[in-house]
Every structure is written in structure tokens, then in C-alpha cells.
Amino acid sequence: SAASDVYKRQRPLLMSLMHQRDNGGITEEEYIKIIDFLYKFHICYTIICNGTTNKLERIIYSMSVEIENNYAKHSLDKLVDDLKDKIPDKKLFLINFKQIGYSHHKNFFNDESNKKQVESILRIYEKYLGSAAWQLNFTIEHILPDSQGSQNAIIGNLIPLEEKLNNKIKDWDLKDKLDVYGKESAFASARKFVERYGMNPEKFNPEKRTEYMAELFYDQILKIEK
């Protein structure tokens, strides 16, 4: 998987960081901060913007060696700066985010990689909402029917939902789904959707929700600073 590939490529860097932490070269606070940065960088560069990890090999290798053997206080700043240079600007980030989606039907979004990408985004969003449910297994629920076209495959039309609930409401109209979202699901994403659109489900627009999520991920969840 993409996640395991990223881990394998970053493993030397992670090992060097742990070594310096254990030897007292890096404080626990500095260690946590750089790991958090690497996590958010991975979400932005690899998951959302589909960046290839082989383009990071030179940075990862050279910084692993420097941190392991010639560590200095500026080493972490250099690592962060080098990786930030690989992060797309906000405009390109938003373009990439709006292209994320998944469909059960044969079209542009019908691929296992699309599914894994969406699952990752939904888990990250669920975790941001403060819900422990991000750790649970779930199926991808299409708020407006997937069968009505690829416009309903975009990320703004998708939420995590328990499999039994997803099967239960498969052919229901949106107004009939809301009670299930709000009262039966453990996922904060589903309940938040009801808070926003419960009184006026006809106002729901997948494209506008996608735009909202894209801005939220860049400015709040990832807090990307170029």
C-alpha cells in the first residue's frame, strides 16, 4: 500500500530521529513536533496531492545521515524546509483535493486506490472532529446516490458509515437518511452533516461541501505554512 511504501522509505529518517531522542540530542517536545510535521506532510504530499515518494529519496537519505551522525540544532529546521519545498501551494492543493472521490460504478473514481484515498481523508476528518470512531471500520456512504452520476462521487458527497447502516439506507432519499445519520451512527461526520443540513436537506451541495473541506484541510487540519 502507499502507506507502507512511505513508511519503508522514511524508516531510516525515523530511526535517526528516535536515536537522537534516546541519546538526548532531540528533546521529547522536538521529537513530537517533527513527527507531527512528517505526518501532516505525508497527508498533504502523498495522500491528497499524490506525490511520489521516490522524489523524496535524496532528502530522506541525506537528512537521515546528517541527523544520525552530524546532528546539530539546525538539522530539524533544514529537514522541514527541504520537505516544505515539495509541498504544493494552496491553489494546487485545492485543485488536487477537489479531484478526490470514489464510486462503485465504472468511471474515473472506480479504483482501489481511489477508495483508500477517500478512506484516509474521511478518517483524518473524523479524527479532527474529536471522534474516537475514526479507528472503527466503516463503509463509504454516498449522501446523494452514487448511481446518479460521477458528480456524486466527489469527496464532499461522502461520509463514513457503519456497513449495516449503509446497507439499510441504500435506496433511501436524503431526507429519510438523516435520522440514521444523526441517531444511529457513531461517526461524528454523519452527525455534523445533520447539524448542518437537517432542517434544509435540499440545500446540500456536494461541490460546496468539497470546497469547504478543502479549505478546512489546508488551513485548519494540516495548517500548512509554505
C-alpha positions in Angstrom: 0.0 0.0 0.0 1.0 3.6 -0.3 1.2 4.0 3.5 3.6 1.0 3.9 5.7 2.3 1.0 6.0 5.7 2.7 7.0 4.0 6.0 9.7 1.9 4.3 11.2 4.9 2.6 11.1 7.1 5.7 12.2 4.4 8.1 15.9 5.5 8.1 14.8 9.0 9.0 12.5 7.8 11.7 15.2 5.6 13.2 17.7 8.5 13.2 15.2 10.8 14.9 14.5 8.1 17.6 18.2 7.6 18.1 18.8 11.3 18.7 15.8 11.5 21.0 17.0 8.5 23.0 20.5 10.0 23.3 19.2 13.4 24.4 20.2 15.2 21.2 16.5 15.9 20.5 14.1 16.7 23.3 10.8 14.8 23.5 9.0 18.1 22.6 11.1 18.5 19.5 10.6 14.8 18.6 6.8 15.0 18.9 6.8 18.3 16.8 8.8 16.8 13.9 6.8 13.6 13.9 3.6 15.6 13.7 5.1 17.6 10.8 6.1 14.4 8.9 2.6 13.0 9.5 0.9 16.2 8.1 3.4 16.3 5.2 2.6 12.7 4.3 -1.2 13.6 4.3 -0.6 16.6 2.1 2.1 15.4 -0.3 1.3 11.7 -0.6 -2.4 11.2 0.2 -4.0 14.3 -1.1 -1.6 15.5 -3.8 -0.5 12.0 -5.0 3.2 12.9 -4.8 5.6 10.1 -5.5 7.9 9.1 -2.6 10.9 8.4 -4.9 11.2 12.2 -5.4 11.9 12.4 -1.6 14.7 9.8 -1.5 17.6 12.3 -1.7 16.2 14.4 1.1 15.3 11.4 3.3 18.7 9.7 2.8 20.9 12.8 3.3 18.9 14.1 6.3 18.9 10.6 7.9 22.7 10.5 7.7 23.1 14.1 9.0 20.7 13.6 11.9 22.3 10.2 12.8 26.0 11.3 12.5 26.3 15.0 12.4 23.3 16.3 14.3 23.1 20.0 15.1 20.2 22.2 16.2 19.6 23.5 12.7 19.2 19.9 11.3 15.5 19.7 12.0 14.9 23.1 10.5 16.7 22.1 7.4 14.7 18.9 7.2 11.4 20.8 7.5 12.5 23.5 4.9 13.6 20.8 2.4 10.3 19.0 2.7 8.2 22.2 2.6 9.7 22.9 -0.8 8.0 19.8 -2.1 4.5 20.9 -0.8 2.2 22.3 -3.5 0.9 25.9 -2.9 -2.6 26.3 -1.7 -4.1 26.7 -5.2 -2.7 23.4 -6.4 -3.6 21.7 -3.1 -7.2 22.8 -3.5 -7.3 21.5 -7.1 -5.9 18.1 -6.0 -8.4 17.9 -3.1 -11.4 18.6 -5.4 -10.4 15.7 -7.6 -10.7 13.1 -4.7 -13.6 10.8 -5.0 -14.9 7.2 -5.1 -17.7 5.4 -7.0 -18.9 1.8 -7.1 -19.6 2.2 -10.8 -17.2 2.1 -13.7 -15.9 5.6 -14.1 -12.9 7.7 -13.2 -13.3 7.1 -9.5 -13.8 3.3 -9.6 -10.4 2.1 -8.4 -9.0 0.6 -5.2 -6.5 3.5 -4.9 -9.5 6.0 -5.0 -11.2 4.0 -2.2 -8.1 4.0 0.0 -7.5 7.7 -0.6 -11.1 8.5 0.4 -11.0 6.3 3.4 -7.8 8.1 4.6 -9.4 11.5 4.2 -12.6 10.5 6.0 -10.6 9.1 8.9 -8.5 12.2 9.2 -11.6 14.4 9.2 -13.3 12.2 11.7 -10.2 12.4 14.0 -10.2 16.2 13.6 -13.8 16.3 14.8 -12.6 14.7 18.0 -14.4 11.4 17.5 -12.9 8.1 18.6 -14.9 6.5 15.7 -12.0 7.3 13.3 -10.5 4.0 14.5 -13.6 1.9 13.5 -14.2 0.0 10.3 -16.6 1.7 8.0 -18.0 1.8 4.5 -18.1 4.9 2.3 -21.6 6.3 2.2 -22.7 8.4 -0.8 -25.1 11.1 0.6 -26.7 11.6 -2.8 -27.0 8.4 -4.8 -23.8 7.1 -6.4 -26.0 5.7 -9.2 -27.0 9.2 -10.4 -23.6 10.1 -11.9 -19.9 10.8 -11.3 -20.8 14.2 -9.8 -21.9 12.4 -6.7 -18.6 10.5 -6.4 -16.7 13.6 -5.1 -15.4 13.7 -1.6 -17.9 16.3 -0.5 -20.7 13.8 -1.0 -19.0 11.1 1.1 -19.1 10.3 4.8 -18.0 7.2 6.8 -20.9 5.0 7.9 -21.3 1.6 9.5 -21.8 -1.2 7.0 -25.1 -2.3 8.4 -26.5 1.2 8.3 -25.2 1.8 4.8 -27.0 -1.4 3.6 -30.1 -0.3 5.4 -30.5 3.1 3.8 -29.0 2.1 0.4 -32.0 3.3 -1.7 -33.4 5.9 0.6 -33.9 9.6 -0.2 -31.7 12.0 1.7 -34.4 13.4 4.0 -35.1 9.8 5.1 -31.4 9.1 5.8 -31.0 12.0 8.2 -32.4 10.2 11.3 -30.0 7.3 10.7 -27.0 9.7 10.3 -27.9 11.6 13.4 -29.3 9.0 15.8 -27.8 5.6 14.8 -24.3 6.3 13.6 -21.2 6.5 15.8 -19.5 8.8 13.3 -19.2 12.5 14.1 -19.1 13.3 10.3 -22.6 11.9 9.9 -24.0 13.8 12.9 -22.3 17.0 11.8 -23.9 16.7 8.4 -27.3 16.5 10.1 -26.5 19.6 12.2 -25.7 21.5 9.0 -28.4 20.2 6.7 -31.0 18.5 8.8 -33.5 21.3 8.6 -32.9 22.0 4.9 -31.5 18.9 3.1 -32.4 20.4 -0.2 -29.6 23.0 0.3 -26.9 20.3 0.4 -24.5 20.8 -2.5 -21.6 18.3 -2.8 -19.3 20.7 -4.6 -19.7 23.4 -1.9 -19.0 20.8 0.8 -16.0 19.7 -1.1 -14.7 23.3 -1.3 -15.4 23.7 2.5 -13.4 20.5 3.3 -10.5 21.5 1.0 -10.1 24.9 2.8 -10.5 23.3 6.2 -7.8 20.7 5.5 -5.3 23.3 4.3 -5.9 26.0 6.8 -7.0 24.1 10.0 -6.3 20.3 9.9 -2.9 20.4 8.3 -2.2 24.1 9.0 0.2 24.2 6.1 2.7 27.1 6.0 4.9 27.4 3.0 
